[in-house]
């Protein structure tokens, strides 16, 4: 089995009451659950 690193850039339009860190952690959990991801992390959050 080969190990593959995949880097994603995700741009979200959030409402004022949404917490970006919470949304990012939910995305990590979803990737782990749906695709059997071995490890996932949020490396940075940037607001424009």
N, C-alpha and C positions, 0 to 999 in steps of 0.2 A: 504494500500500500504506500502510495506517495503522499507526502505532506505538501500542501499548496497554501501559500499565503495570498489572501485576496484583500486588497485595500479599496474601501468604498468612500466616496464623498457623498454625503446626504445633505440636502438643503431643505429645511422645513419652514413653512409659514405657520407660525404659532400665534394664538391669541394672547392677550396681555396676561391672563390668569394661568396660562400653561407654564409649567416648570421645565425648562430645556433639559436639565440633568435627569429628571424623572423620565421624560420621554426617551432619552438616550439609553437609560438602563432598561426600559421596557423593550427597546429594540434589540439590545444585547440578549435579553432573556428569550425573546421570540426567535432570534437566529439560533440560539442554542437548542431550543425545544424543537423547532421545525426541521432544521437541517443537520442536527447532530454535530454542531460546531464544537470542536475540541476546546478552543479558547476564543474569547472575544473581549474586546475592551474599547472604551471610549478614550481616545488619545487627546482630544481637545474639543472645546466648544467655542465658537466665535459668533458674536452677534454683529450684524451689519446695520 
